Amino acid sequence: MGLVNFITRGFIDFFGITHPTPKQERQAAWFICGLLVLIIVVAALVFGLIVMVVGR
């Protein structure tokens, strides 16, 4: 879970959010990484849709 913690701490430090407690940090890690995955999936779907429409 080193990469997940790295991403979470980077996000928290970049946006200047108060550092959470260890329990909250675990919840924040899942939340931040979950949103990141959701954004990537949606962007990939939009890109695929655009390629399919324009590629005809």
Biopython code that builds the backbone (N, CA, C, O; Angstrom):
import numpy as np
from Bio.PDB.StructureBuilder import StructureBuilder

atoms = [
    (1, "MET", "N", (0.811, -1.181, 0.000)),
    (1, "MET", "CA", (0.000, 0.000, 0.000)),
    (1, "MET", "C", (0.863, 1.256, 0.000)),
    (1, "MET", "O", (0.375, 2.346, 0.301)),
    (2, "GLY", "N", (2.132, 1.109, -0.334)),
    (2, "GLY", "CA", (3.049, 2.231, -0.347)),
    (2, "GLY", "C", (2.693, 3.275, -1.390)),
    (2, "GLY", "O", (2.774, 4.475, -1.125)),
    (3, "LEU", "N", (2.296, 2.822, -2.584)),
    (3, "LEU", "CA", (1.940, 3.760, -3.646)),
    (3, "LEU", "C", (0.671, 4.532, -3.291)),
    (3, "LEU", "O", (0.577, 5.732, -3.551)),
    (4, "VAL", "N", (-0.290, 3.851, -2.705)),
    (4, "VAL", "CA", (-1.543, 4.496, -2.306)),
    (4, "VAL", "C", (-1.264, 5.568, -1.245)),
    (4, "VAL", "O", (-1.802, 6.672, -1.328)),
    (5, "ASN", "N", (-0.441, 5.256, -0.266)),
    (5, "ASN", "CA", (-0.089, 6.235, 0.764)),
    (5, "ASN", "C", (0.685, 7.409, 0.169)),
    (5, "ASN", "O", (0.484, 8.554, 0.574)),
    (6, "PHE", "N", (1.556, 7.135, -0.776)),
    (6, "PHE", "CA", (2.315, 8.191, -1.446)),
    (6, "PHE", "C", (1.382, 9.147, -2.180)),
    (6, "PHE", "O", (1.534, 10.365, -2.087)),
    (7, "ILE", "N", (0.416, 8.593, -2.909)),
    (7, "ILE", "CA", (-0.554, 9.419, -3.636)),
    (7, "ILE", "C", (-1.388, 10.236, -2.655)),
    (7, "ILE", "O", (-1.623, 11.424, -2.874)),
    (8, "THR", "N", (-1.831, 9.603, -1.582)),
    (8, "THR", "CA", (-2.664, 10.287, -0.590)),
    (8, "THR", "C", (-1.905, 11.425, 0.083)),
    (8, "THR", "O", (-2.424, 12.535, 0.199)),
    (9, "ARG", "N", (-0.698, 11.158, 0.519)),
    (9, "ARG", "CA", (0.090, 12.202, 1.180)),
    (9, "ARG", "C", (0.434, 13.326, 0.210)),
    (9, "ARG", "O", (0.441, 14.497, 0.590)),
    (10, "GLY", "N", (0.716, 12.977, -1.034)),
    (10, "GLY", "CA", (0.981, 14.004, -2.040)),
    (10, "GLY", "C", (-0.226, 14.892, -2.266)),
    (10, "GLY", "O", (-0.094, 16.112, -2.363)),
    (11, "PHE", "N", (-1.402, 14.288, -2.350)),
    (11, "PHE", "CA", (-2.651, 15.043, -2.526)),
    (11, "PHE", "C", (-2.895, 15.949, -1.332)),
    (11, "PHE", "O", (-3.229, 17.123, -1.498)),
    (12, "ILE", "N", (-2.732, 15.414, -0.136)),
    (12, "ILE", "CA", (-2.965, 16.190, 1.086)),
    (12, "ILE", "C", (-1.973, 17.347, 1.180)),
    (12, "ILE", "O", (-2.358, 18.467, 1.515)),
    (13, "ASP", "N", (-0.716, 17.086, 0.891)),
    (13, "ASP", "CA", (0.297, 18.141, 0.958)),
    (13, "ASP", "C", (0.108, 19.176, -0.148)),
    (13, "ASP", "O", (0.290, 20.370, 0.092)),
    (14, "PHE", "N", (-0.252, 18.742, -1.345)),
    (14, "PHE", "CA", (-0.418, 19.658, -2.466)),
    (14, "PHE", "C", (-1.544, 20.651, -2.216)),
    (14, "PHE", "O", (-1.403, 21.838, -2.507)),
    (15, "PHE", "N", (-2.658, 20.170, -1.678)),
    (15, "PHE", "CA", (-3.807, 21.030, -1.451)),
    (15, "PHE", "C", (-3.822, 21.666, -0.060)),
    (15, "PHE", "O", (-4.747, 22.410, 0.266)),
    (16, "GLY", "N", (-2.812, 21.382, 0.761)),
    (16, "GLY", "CA", (-2.705, 22.013, 2.066)),
    (16, "GLY", "C", (-3.762, 21.575, 3.056)),
    (16, "GLY", "O", (-4.155, 22.342, 3.935)),
    (17, "ILE", "N", (-4.224, 20.340, 2.913)),
    (17, "ILE", "CA", (-5.238, 19.807, 3.820)),
    (17, "ILE", "C", (-4.553, 19.397, 5.125)),
    (17, "ILE", "O", (-3.423, 18.908, 5.114)),
    (18, "THR", "N", (-5.245, 19.600, 6.245)),
    (18, "THR", "CA", (-4.712, 19.178, 7.546)),
    (18, "THR", "C", (-4.512, 17.666, 7.539)),
    (18, "THR", "O", (-5.389, 16.918, 7.109)),
    (19, "HIS", "N", (-3.350, 17.223, 8.019)),
    (19, "HIS", "CA", (-3.055, 15.792, 8.020)),
    (19, "HIS", "C", (-4.016, 15.048, 8.940)),
    (19, "HIS", "O", (-4.229, 15.454, 10.082)),
    (20, "PRO", "N", (-4.591, 13.967, 8.443)),
    (20, "PRO", "CA", (-5.555, 13.208, 9.244)),
    (20, "PRO", "C", (-4.866, 12.288, 10.247)),
    (20, "PRO", "O", (-3.656, 12.070, 10.186)),
    (21, "THR", "N", (-5.657, 11.759, 11.160)),
    (21, "THR", "CA", (-5.160, 10.744, 12.082)),
    (21, "THR", "C", (-4.903, 9.468, 11.276)),
    (21, "THR", "O", (-5.368, 9.362, 10.141)),
    (22, "PRO", "N", (-4.176, 8.499, 11.836)),
    (22, "PRO", "CA", (-3.908, 7.263, 11.077)),
    (22, "PRO", "C", (-5.180, 6.566, 10.577)),
    (22, "PRO", "O", (-5.198, 6.060, 9.455)),
    (23, "LYS", "N", (-6.237, 6.532, 11.389)),
    (23, "LYS", "CA", (-7.481, 5.894, 10.949)),
    (23, "LYS", "C", (-8.099, 6.689, 9.806)),
    (23, "LYS", "O", (-8.536, 6.117, 8.807)),
    (24, "GLN", "N", (-8.132, 7.993, 9.954)),
    (24, "GLN", "CA", (-8.686, 8.843, 8.905)),
    (24, "GLN", "C", (-7.817, 8.811, 7.648)),
    (24, "GLN", "O", (-8.322, 8.952, 6.534)),
    (25, "GLU", "N", (-6.520, 8.628, 7.831)),
    (25, "GLU", "CA", (-5.619, 8.570, 6.678)),
    (25, "GLU", "C", (-5.942, 7.353, 5.808)),
    (25, "GLU", "O", (-5.876, 7.429, 4.581)),
    (26, "ARG", "N", (-6.284, 6.250, 6.435)),
    (26, "ARG", "CA", (-6.664, 5.059, 5.670)),
    (26, "ARG", "C", (-7.945, 5.306, 4.885)),
    (26, "ARG", "O", (-8.044, 4.918, 3.720)),
    (27, "GLN", "N", (-8.922, 5.945, 5.509)),
    (27, "GLN", "CA", (-10.164, 6.277, 4.817)),
    (27, "GLN", "C", (-9.905, 7.274, 3.691)),
    (27, "GLN", "O", (-10.465, 7.152, 2.601)),
    (28, "ALA", "N", (-9.059, 8.253, 3.960)),
    (28, "ALA", "CA", (-8.727, 9.246, 2.943)),
    (28, "ALA", "C", (-8.012, 8.595, 1.765)),
    (28, "ALA", "O", (-8.238, 8.968, 0.614)),
    (29, "ALA", "N", (-7.154, 7.627, 2.053)),
    (29, "ALA", "CA", (-6.431, 6.934, 0.985)),
    (29, "ALA", "C", (-7.400, 6.221, 0.052)),
    (29, "ALA", "O", (-7.270, 6.317, -1.168)),
    (30, "TRP", "N", (-8.355, 5.518, 0.605)),
    (30, "TRP", "CA", (-9.340, 4.817, -0.228)),
    (30, "TRP", "C", (-10.198, 5.810, -1.007)),
    (30, "TRP", "O", (-10.492, 5.592, -2.182)),
    (31, "PHE", "N", (-10.596, 6.892, -0.359)),
    (31, "PHE", "CA", (-11.445, 7.887, -1.008)),
    (31, "PHE", "C", (-10.706, 8.578, -2.154)),
    (31, "PHE", "O", (-11.233, 8.679, -3.262)),
    (32, "ILE", "N", (-9.508, 9.044, -1.895)),
    (32, "ILE", "CA", (-8.736, 9.764, -2.918)),
    (32, "ILE", "C", (-8.386, 8.850, -4.083)),
    (32, "ILE", "O", (-8.546, 9.237, -5.240)),
    (33, "CYS", "N", (-7.915, 7.658, -3.796)),
    (33, "CYS", "CA", (-7.545, 6.733, -4.878)),
    (33, "CYS", "C", (-8.779, 6.241, -5.630)),
    (33, "CYS", "O", (-8.719, 6.018, -6.840)),
    (34, "GLY", "N", (-9.889, 6.072, -4.929)),
    (34, "GLY", "CA", (-11.133, 5.689, -5.597)),
    (34, "GLY", "C", (-11.601, 6.755, -6.567)),
    (34, "GLY", "O", (-12.009, 6.449, -7.687)),
    (35, "LEU", "N", (-11.543, 8.012, -6.134)),
    (35, "LEU", "CA", (-11.912, 9.105, -7.036)),
    (35, "LEU", "C", (-10.959, 9.204, -8.220)),
    (35, "LEU", "O", (-11.386, 9.469, -9.344)),
    (36, "LEU", "N", (-9.677, 8.993, -7.973)),
    (36, "LEU", "CA", (-8.693, 9.029, -9.053)),
    (36, "LEU", "C", (-8.979, 7.946, -10.091)),
    (36, "LEU", "O", (-8.916, 8.209, -11.292)),
    (37, "VAL", "N", (-9.289, 6.739, -9.640)),
    (37, "VAL", "CA", (-9.622, 5.650, -10.557)),
    (37, "VAL", "C", (-10.905, 5.969, -11.320)),
    (37, "VAL", "O", (-10.995, 5.714, -12.521)),
    (38, "LEU", "N", (-11.885, 6.521, -10.632)),
    (38, "LEU", "CA", (-13.143, 6.896, -11.285)),
    (38, "LEU", "C", (-12.908, 7.940, -12.374)),
    (38, "LEU", "O", (-13.467, 7.833, -13.465)),
    (39, "ILE", "N", (-12.095, 8.937, -12.088)),
    (39, "ILE", "CA", (-11.786, 9.974, -13.074)),
    (39, "ILE", "C", (-11.080, 9.377, -14.282)),
    (39, "ILE", "O", (-11.391, 9.741, -15.416)),
    (40, "ILE", "N", (-10.141, 8.475, -14.063)),
    (40, "ILE", "CA", (-9.409, 7.846, -15.168)),
    (40, "ILE", "C", (-10.349, 7.001, -16.023)),
    (40, "ILE", "O", (-10.264, 7.031, -17.251)),
    (41, "VAL", "N", (-11.245, 6.249, -15.384)),
    (41, "VAL", "CA", (-12.188, 5.405, -16.125)),
    (41, "VAL", "C", (-13.137, 6.260, -16.960)),
    (41, "VAL", "O", (-13.378, 5.959, -18.128)),
    (42, "VAL", "N", (-13.671, 7.319, -16.368)),
    (42, "VAL", "CA", (-14.580, 8.198, -17.110)),
    (42, "VAL", "C", (-13.858, 8.866, -18.271)),
    (42, "VAL", "O", (-14.412, 8.963, -19.365)),
    (43, "ALA", "N", (-12.639, 9.326, -18.053)),
    (43, "ALA", "CA", (-11.869, 9.952, -19.131)),
    (43, "ALA", "C", (-11.603, 8.955, -20.251)),
    (43, "ALA", "O", (-11.680, 9.314, -21.427)),
    (44, "ALA", "N", (-11.293, 7.713, -19.906)),
    (44, "ALA", "CA", (-11.049, 6.691, -20.919)),
    (44, "ALA", "C", (-12.326, 6.387, -21.707)),
    (44, "ALA", "O", (-12.276, 6.198, -22.922)),
    (45, "LEU", "N", (-13.460, 6.338, -21.023)),
    (45, "LEU", "CA", (-14.730, 6.103, -21.713)),
    (45, "LEU", "C", (-15.077, 7.252, -22.656)),
    (45, "LEU", "O", (-15.523, 7.015, -23.778)),
    (46, "VAL", "N", (-14.882, 8.473, -22.220)),
    (46, "VAL", "CA", (-15.152, 9.632, -23.075)),
    (46, "VAL", "C", (-14.214, 9.619, -24.277)),
    (46, "VAL", "O", (-14.645, 9.871, -25.402)),
    (47, "PHE", "N", (-12.949, 9.332, -24.048)),
    (47, "PHE", "CA", (-11.987, 9.251, -25.145)),
    (47, "PHE", "C", (-12.392, 8.158, -26.135)),
    (47, "PHE", "O", (-12.359, 8.373, -27.346)),
    (48, "GLY", "N", (-12.771, 6.994, -25.623)),
    (48, "GLY", "CA", (-13.201, 5.900, -26.498)),
    (48, "GLY", "C", (-14.434, 6.266, -27.295)),
    (48, "GLY", "O", (-14.530, 5.933, -28.476)),
    (49, "LEU", "N", (-15.373, 6.942, -26.671)),
    (49, "LEU", "CA", (-16.578, 7.381, -27.367)),
    (49, "LEU", "C", (-16.242, 8.379, -28.472)),
    (49, "LEU", "O", (-16.785, 8.293, -29.574)),
    (50, "ILE", "N", (-15.365, 9.309, -28.187)),
    (50, "ILE", "CA", (-14.964, 10.287, -29.201)),
    (50, "ILE", "C", (-14.257, 9.601, -30.360)),
    (50, "ILE", "O", (-14.510, 9.940, -31.516)),
    (51, "VAL", "N", (-13.391, 8.658, -30.083)),
    (51, "VAL", "CA", (-12.677, 7.939, -31.135)),
    (51, "VAL", "C", (-13.664, 7.143, -32.002)),
    (51, "VAL", "O", (-13.531, 7.090, -33.224)),
    (52, "MET", "N", (-14.657, 6.523, -31.342)),
    (52, "MET", "CA", (-15.633, 5.745, -32.103)),
    (52, "MET", "C", (-16.484, 6.644, -33.000)),
    (52, "MET", "O", (-16.776, 6.281, -34.139)),
    (53, "VAL", "N", (-16.881, 7.803, -32.498)),
    (53, "VAL", "CA", (-17.737, 8.708, -33.273)),
    (53, "VAL", "C", (-16.965, 9.357, -34.409)),
    (53, "VAL", "O", (-17.461, 9.422, -35.534)),
    (54, "VAL", "N", (-15.769, 9.833, -34.136)),
    (54, "VAL", "CA", (-14.967, 10.529, -35.146)),
    (54, "VAL", "C", (-14.343, 9.535, -36.125)),
    (54, "VAL", "O", (-14.094, 9.879, -37.281)),
    (55, "GLY", "N", (-14.094, 8.324, -35.679)),
    (55, "GLY", "CA", (-13.416, 7.326, -36.519)),
    (55, "GLY", "C", (-14.299, 6.698, -37.581)),
    (55, "GLY", "O", (-13.811, 5.905, -38.387)),
    (56, "ARG", "N", (-15.561, 7.020, -37.607)),
    (56, "ARG", "CA", (-16.468, 6.405, -38.580)),
    (56, "ARG", "C", (-16.222, 6.884, -39.955)),
    (56, "ARG", "O", (-16.905, 6.460, -40.888)),
]
sb = StructureBuilder()
sb.init_structure("model")
sb.init_model(0)
sb.init_chain("A")
sb.init_seg("    ")
for serial, (resi, resn, name, xyz) in enumerate(atoms, 1):
    if name == "N":
        sb.init_residue(resn, " ", resi, " ")
    sb.init_atom(name, np.array(xyz, "f"), 0.0, 1.0, " ", f" {name:<3s}", serial, name[0])
structure = sb.get_structure()
